[in-house]
Amino acid sequence: MGYTLNFNLIWRHFDKLWGGLLLSLELAVISIAIGVVIGLVLAVWYVSAGRAVRATIAAYVEFIRNVPLILLVYLVFYGLPTVVDLAYSAQTSFILTLSVYSGAYLVEVFRSGLEAVPRGQLDAGKAIGLTPWQRLLHVRLPTMLRITLPALSNTFISLFKDTSIASVISVPELTYGAQWINFNTFRIVEVYLVTTAMYLLTGYALLFALRLVERRFRAAR
């Protein structure tokens, strides 16, 4: 007898998926916020510091970009506490990992944005007597933000999808919720169809909202 779709058990446990979706969004928002701070600080440092600092930042970026995220998750959750006397939850561990991971990508995004600021704007700021810090705060950063906003939006959506990896350390996000329902109902097709739809709809909703923000920033230029 062929497989017959039956979504009744999925709807009965839909709270697992809904709660997991909300947690996935929370993980992505917190991680991108911390990642922006990491990326921005290191990018500003990179464009203004010496060769040794640049080499150190570049090594961090290359290491993170060339190591699979799932391996970083295992290293931080299982490996780091065995080397250093640390104790943290799986959720905290994943946020830390995803923040460092996103920060490495955002270093390059912000660095290219800072270097793309027209030289004439910086010269104009210097001509009216702005200090280097004031030129950074009032000229380079606002212009850089408008330049990099599309890449920042794409990074956030990518991080939202990457939160699914948190299921490997039992963080109860959306994919973990789908796995729980599958293990307890054996409705593998139904639960992953619903989960896929939730990822798609949420991803497109985020994309739509972020594109509105981008258009608003472009209009304000």
Buried (B, 14 or more C-beta within 10 A) or exposed (E): EEEEEEBEBBEEBBEBBEBBBEBBBBBBEBBBEBBBEBBBBBBBBBBEEEEEEBEBBBEBBEEBEEEEBEEBBBBBBEEBEEEEEEEBEBBBBBBBBBBBBBBBBBBBBBBBBBEEBEEEBBEEBBEEEBEEEEBBEEBBBBBBBBBBBBBBBBBBBBBBBBBBBBBBBEBBBBBBBBBBBBEEBEBBEBBBBBBEEBBEEBBEEBBEEBEEEBEEBEEEE
